[in-house]
Amino acid sequence: MREEYEQMELDTRRQLDKAITKLAEDSVKEAGEMILACGEAPTAVRNRHEAYGIAAERLAKIKKAVKSIDGDTAILLGTLPDPNFPAIEAVSSICNSTLEAAAVMIEAAAEMRRTLRDLYEAEHLGKNDDEPTPMEELASAAEFQDAEPADENETEDE
């Protein structure tokens, strides 16, 4: 007799990392609800081409936000050899651009979650099994004739 065991998972992350992950998930969920509730809610995604367009648009915004952080970090790097150059302003800029990037990322994650849901519905739930597939439509349009069943008594020699 074999005993059944429950599969368990051991989360070895630090408590801070767990809390930040939970906070991010909650923020993405809330942002998604806000996007749907606003008067300018986007239309439902109908196909993978629209999903790609949304992903590419969000990626461009993310890259722009990261580029801003990169620029601000380069300014901070420039303050290292010169003690008279104000490093506080550079760190303040990094803080602001990082916060802006976090907002862009949260919005992007919320949009992609909505896109995932819409695309799933369009590609899996929206299919009607009674409708013929394109291959079935092509075969029926070719007007093939059904073959007659072979007679068991006939042989090829006759």
Secondary structure as GFF3:
##gff-version 3
##sequence-region A 1 158
A	DSSP	alpha_helix	15	37	.	.	.	ID=ss1
A	DSSP	alpha_helix	48	79	.	.	.	ID=ss2
A	DSSP	alpha_helix	87	120	.	.	.	ID=ss3
A	DSSP	pi_helix	121	125	.	.	.	ID=ss4
A	DSSP	alpha_helix	134	141	.	.	.	ID=ss5
###
